[in-house]
Amino acid sequence: MKSNYAKTQSKLNFADLELVLALVRGGTLAGAAERLKLDTSTVFRSIKRVEKNLNERLFERGKQGYLPSELAQELAAYAERIESQLNEAREKVFHNCDEPSGVLRITTTESVLHGLLLPVLKKFGAAYPLIHLELIATNALANLSQREADVAVRATKKPPENLVGLKLGSVQNAVYAHRSLLPANKRRPTLAEMDWIALDDTLQNHPSYKWWQQRFPKTTAKYRCNSVMSAAGAIVNGLGVGVAPCFLMDSHPDLVNLEGPLEELRTDLWILAHPDIRHLQRVKLLFDFLRENVKL
């Protein structure tokens, strides 16, 4: 390995390390390009140049993307340490400024974003105008260790051990239907008799999907949705009955809670960050703000 490091000393700069780190994290040219704010052709040419300069193959191209070699992983580790030190230096500068500043990438689910975060983030923006938020709504848990996001707000009973976090409260779910589906002068249909709105097979590991299948194994859903937010919208618009978070539904006057909260679906809402950036001022401010302003 000494020969490898000797070659890198004169031909490798920090921009090259950033490139290698972005491709290790992204796994594809498109993933690296998104992180570096470049186009994919530029990333392709740049990684070819670095490999030529080092006379080393850093990545194997395959159907699953770009697989890093052992050397590429080691170079990415150096880049991560430099990145961490830069963050600390920037934080030192931020502390010396009159106002907190910087960019925060927040990943969460669509339902939590719309139901809990968006209603309060205007207040955060007004309090800290120089902190810029990037909001990422996805069902996939971003890899905070690889800086796909800075902070995650997630419903989970057991947060990952490699992250540090703060519990914001408990998330409850119930069975809801629009009032128009429950005429007062007629016999109320049973849950099994009603048209069901359920999550589709892309979310078969979601607790509400499992609950519905166990509770009504012989019932076929009339509507299937690929997100909790879509299912909640279908319920609000009277398409049928379904399970949804109470924080999304309880404010709608025309919805009826038919069963719940469902104790077996109760979980906790956490704000999570990687230990390397938890000390950053803007991260601390967001933790404190959500603890005070997210109500469950």
Secondary structure, 3 states (H helix, E strand, C coil): CHHHHHHHHHHCCHHHHHHHHHHHHHCCHHHHHHHHCCCHHHHHHHHHHHHHHHCCCCEEEECCEEEECHHHHHHHHHHHHHHHHHHHHHHHHHHHCCCCCEEEEEEECHHHHHHHHHHHHHHHHHHCCCEEEEEEECCCCCCHHHCCCCEEEEECCCCCCCCEEEEEEEECEEEEEEHHHCCCCCCCCCHHHCCEEEECHHHCCCHHHHHHHHHCCCCCCCEEECCHHHHHHHHHCCCCEEEEEHHHHCCCCCEEEEECCCHHHCEEEEEEECCCCCCCHHHHHHHHHHHHHCCC
